Amino acid sequence: MNKDTYTCKAFTLMEITVALLIAAICMGMAYYVLNSFITIGLSQQREKKKEYHLHLFQNLLQKECLNSSKIKFIDQELIMERKDYLTSYLFMDSLIIRSQNGVMKDTIYGATHDFIPEYIEEISEKPLKKLYFNFQSEYSLIPIVLYKDYSAEELINLSNK
């Protein structure tokens, strides 16, 4: 038998090395792009979550303000009284602490400033009628206005005390 009749066609070692190098570069680029998308997605998700908690806290504050029978603002603390419980919001330099019946419930981080309270002057306890302040979150400045419209019964009860 002749040796030339049994020839095999195959890739050379150099061709295989170049193909593996190109494949490794493509996989590295794909990993980098995928990792970048995941990082961007997670950071957007964190921002949306913070924004959601901020709006939830603001809505809870306004809801409790409307449902309370009397509101007082004393020494950077907003006190909302109802028949069944007492809610307070303590405004500190970099956070707001929400408590119900003396038990801390929620905390939101951000600076509060520019408090402008309006009171009902005709009543001796001077309940709060309107409170305006600015809340500086990590991303934006949010003006918050709390307004309590007292019913006639609530005003009579407050003036009799």
Summary of the structure (lengths in Angstrom):
residues: 161
radius of gyration: 32.3
end to end distance: 121.0
largest distance: 122.8
contacts: 377
relative contact order: 0.11
helix: 42%
strand: 34%
